[in-house]
Amino acid sequence: QNARQLVEKELQNIPNKQAYLDAVAACPDVVRSESPALRFLRCEKYNATLAAERLIRYWDMRKVVFGEKAYLPMTLHGGCLSETDVENLKLGHFCILPPDNYGRAVLYECRGHLDDTGLNYASLLRSQLYMIHVALEQESAQTRGVVIVCNNRGILPNHFSRKHEKLLWTGIVSCLPIQVRAIHCCYPKSYMDLFLPVLKQIFGRHLRLRHVVHEDGSEIDAKYSLNQYGFEEESLPLPFLGTYKLDSNAWVTERGRLEEERRK
């Protein structure tokens, strides 16, 4: 309650906040449950002014990414996501892994197994933002932060869209209530030089210093390199350097069941 009052007081001083005002009018329950003030305060180290500004940018971004569905709940069915988005989630291109040794939430990006012809980049982006929302339901993700592991094995230039990568990372850096503690880039590809200058400009100094590139080498070298940063073999997925079994189909089914229970 106190957190909401602090942020709402600062919101009164921000003139341009139409997307936020539209959300409050259209879906006040969604605003309270999916963009709680405390999350934004934690992200901005309890600076209420910065938290309010980030909250405004969050709803601006949500309107851009989800369009007319922006004010629906962030759920698999009957909400922001389309059926195409849900099917993309089942492909396992962006997943939640077990926490690292420091108790931080871990997000795992892997696109090398996707068919790179005719990818729906907008849908991939929506499914990524959905997974970030799910990760942030954990209090530890809000207080200890999030680590992102990017497995670039097998990726091709068409697996990415500069426009949508820019939207994603702008959202992570400036809009979402997420504190990224590190980004681990594994098996980097030469053509990623096309993307990195743009992304590093968005990252700012803070994230540039936390962007770790694990150069190509043997799997033993890669495992050792990640282990130095708090990752155990049991928490990294098969066939990527670990023994953790990812089953995105099962995850989507279980998540859908959980959301259905919450609606009752």
N, C-alpha and C positions, 0 to 999 in steps of 0.2 A: 504493500500500500504506500509506504513512504517513498519507495523507488519510483512508483508511477507518479506521485505528486511532484517529485523533484524534476522528472523529465517533462511532465506536462507544463510545469511552470516555464521551462526553457522553450518549449514548443510555441508558447504564446508570442515569443520574441522573433520567431522565424516567419517571414512574410510569404515565401513561396513554398507551399506545402499542399498543393491541390490533390495529388494522388493520395496522400495521407488522409486528408479531410474526406475525400470520396470513400476511402476504406472505412473510416469511422462511421460514416453515414450508412454505408451499405452492409457492413459486416462487423459490427463492434465486437462480437464474440471472437471472431477470427483475429482481429487486431490484438485483443487481450491475450489470446492463447498462443498465437504464432509470432508475435513481435512484442513480448513482454518487456517492460522497461528495464527490469533487472538484468536481462541478458545484454542489453546495450550498455548499461552502466558497467557491468563487468568487463565488457570488451574494451571500453574506453577508460578503464581504471578509475571508475566512479567520478569521472568528469561529466556532470549532467549536461553541460552545453554541447560537448562533443557527442554524447550519447543521443541527444535530441536531433542533432544534425545527421547522424548516421541513420537514425530511425526514419527520417524524412527521405534520405537517399534510398533506403531499403524499399520503401513503397513506390518510389519513382522507378526503381529497377524492376520491381515485381510487375508493375504495369507494363513496362517495355517488353519483358520476357514472356509474360503470360497473357497479355492483351485483355480481352473481355472476361477471361477466367481468373484474372488477378485477385478478385475479391472472394473467390470460392476457397474452401479449406484446402490445405496442402495435403491431399489424400490421394491414394491410388485410384479410387473409384468415386465418382460423383463430386469431384473437386477440380483442382487446377490442372491435373494431368489428363492427357488424352490416352486413348487405348494404345496409340503408337508409342507414347512416352513409357507406358507400363511395359510394353514389349521390349523396348530398349533397355529398361532396367534388368530384364531377364537375361540380357546378353552379357551382363557382368562387366561393363566397361568402366564402372565407377562404383566402388563397394566400400563397406565399412569393415575393417579388420579388427581383431582384438587389440586392446590398448598396448602401448609399448611399455618398457620397463619403468617409465616415469609416470605411468597412469594417464598418458595423453591419448585422446582419440586419434585413430589412424584412418585416413581415407586413401584408397588405392585406385589409381587410374591405370587402365590397361586397354588399349584399343587395337593392338596388333592382330588380334584374332577376328576383328570385324571385317566384313566385306567393304572395301573402300570405294565401291561404286555406288553412287546414288545415296550417300549417307544424308540423313535428315539432321543437319547440324543444330537446328533450332530445337528439335525434340531431344537430342542428346543433352543440350544445355539445360532444358527444363528438368530432365531426369537427374542431372548433376545437382542442381539447386535443391531438388527434393531430398536427395541423399544427405546433403549438408544440413538441411533442416532436421532430418532424423538424427544425425550425429549430435546436433546441438540439444537434443532432448536430454542427453546425459549431462548432469551437472558438472561432472569432471571435465567435459569438453568446453564448458563455459569458463571454468576456473583455471584449469591447467593448460588449455589450448588444444590445438589440433596439429597433427603432422600429416603431410601429404606425400605419398610415395608414388612416383610415376614410373611404370615399367614400359620402356619404349621399344622393347624387343618386338620386331616384326612390323613396326608402324611404317606407313608410307605418307607422302605429302598430303594425299587426299583424305587421310584420317582426321585432318584438322582444318578448321576454317579460321583465318586470322580474325575475322569479325566476331565470331562467337567465342574464341579464346579471349579476345580483349574484353568482351562483355562479362565472361566468367570471372576473370581475374580482377577486373574493376570492381565487380560485386564483392569478391572476397576481401579485397583491400579496403574498400571504401563504404560498402553498403551493408553487408551481412554482419551479424554480431559474432564474428569469428576471429579468434586470435591464432594466426598460423605461426607455429613455433619453428617449423622447418619444412623445406621442400627437398625431397630426395629424388634426383633424376638418375635413373639407372638405364644402362645401355643407350647412351645418347647417340643420336644420328647426326651426320654432317649437315643434312638439310634443315635440322632444327635451328641452325643459325638464322634461318629466315624468320623464325618466330621469337627467339630469345631477345633480340634487341627491343622489340615492341613490348614483350612481357616485362623485361627488366626495367623499362621505363615506368611501367605501371606499378611494379613491385615497390619502388622507392628504396631508399638506403636500407631500411630495416629488413625487408625481405631479401634484398640482394645479398646481404651478409648471411642469410639463413638458407640460401639456395645452394645445395650440395650436389655436385655432379660426381657420380660414381663411374669412373671410366671403364670402358670395355676391358674385360679380362676373363679369367676363369671364374666358374661359379663359386669356387672356394674363396677367391679374392673378393668377389661381390658380397658373399655372406659375411666374411670377416669385416668388410668395410661397413656394412649395415649394422653389424653387431656392436661396433664402436659407438653407434648412436642409439643404442637401447632396443634393438630388434632381435628377438630370438627366432630360431628356425621354426618353432611351433606356432608363431604368430604371423609368419609370412606364407602366402598361398602357394599351393601347387599350381602349375609347374615352375613357379617363380621362386626359386631359392629356399622354399620352405615346405612344411608338411601340413599346413592348415588347409582344410578342404572347403573351398568356396562353392556354394550351390545357390546361384542367384535365383533360379526358379523357385526353390524351396523358401528362400528368404522372402520373395515377393508374396508367396502364398501365406506365409506366417504373418507378414506385416499386414496384409489385407485383413486377415482374421482379427488381429489386434485392433485395427482401426474400426472394424465393424463392432467389436465389443465396446469400444469407447463411445460409439454413437448411441448405444442402447441406454 
